Amino acid sequence: MSKKFQDENFLVWEAFPSGGDHGYDDYGRIVFHCVTDRRLRSRFIIAGGDSADAARVIQRAEPTKLLEMLRASNEIS
């Protein structure tokens, strides 16, 4: 389950859930990927629980909440 939203610079971001390292479902993360400027590094935030919890957060979140999470996220290195 992914959801797209737009930031204040008119960039479109996609938010999607991701599990832990090597595909294990240890940590629910929300990953943010810019679809309009692929030069920007993807970002993530820990949503707690597992990837199913992260999917529920994304599904229920309004675009303004996703934007808040994007601002609080860290670059994926």
N, C-alpha and C positions, 0 to 999 in steps of 0.2 A: 504494500500500500504506500503510495507516494502522493505528495500534494505539492502543487506549484503555487508560488506567491511572488509578489513584486516588492522590491525595496524602494526607498526614497530616491534612489538614482535610476529608477526604471529598469533595473536589472531583474530578470526573472530567475528565481531560485527554485530548486526542487528539494524537498525534504523527504527522506526515506529512512526506515529503520535498518540497523545493522547489528549483528551479534558481536561477540568478542573476537579475540585473536583466533585465526585459523578456522573461522566459521563456527566456533563454539558459542553457545547462547548464554555466556556468563554475564555479560554486561550489555544492557540495552542502551544503544547509542542512537542518536538522531544525526544523520549525516546531511549536510547542506551542500548542494552542487549547483554552481551558477550555469544555467543553460544558455544564457545570452553572451557570456564572456568566458569561454573555456580556459582562458589564461589564468583566471583566478583560482587559487588553490581551494580545494574542497575543505569544509570545516565540519566539526562535530561537537556534540554536547552529550554528556551522559544523562540519560533519561531515567536511570534506575531500573531495577528489576532485570528483565530479559528483553529480547527483541520484540516479543509480543506486547509487552508493556509500552515500548517505544512506538510501536505501530498504533496502539490505542491513543497515545498522546497526540500523534500526528493526525489521526482521524478526527479527533474531537477539537483540535486547536483551530481557532480562527486565524486568519492571516496576520493580524496584529500580534498574536501570541507567538506565532512562528518567527516573526520579525524580531521580537524580543529575544527569543532563543538564539537566533542567528547572531545577534549583537553580542551575546554572552558566550558564543562558541569559540573554539580554538582551531587553528589551522591544523590540518593533517600533515604530519611531516614525512 
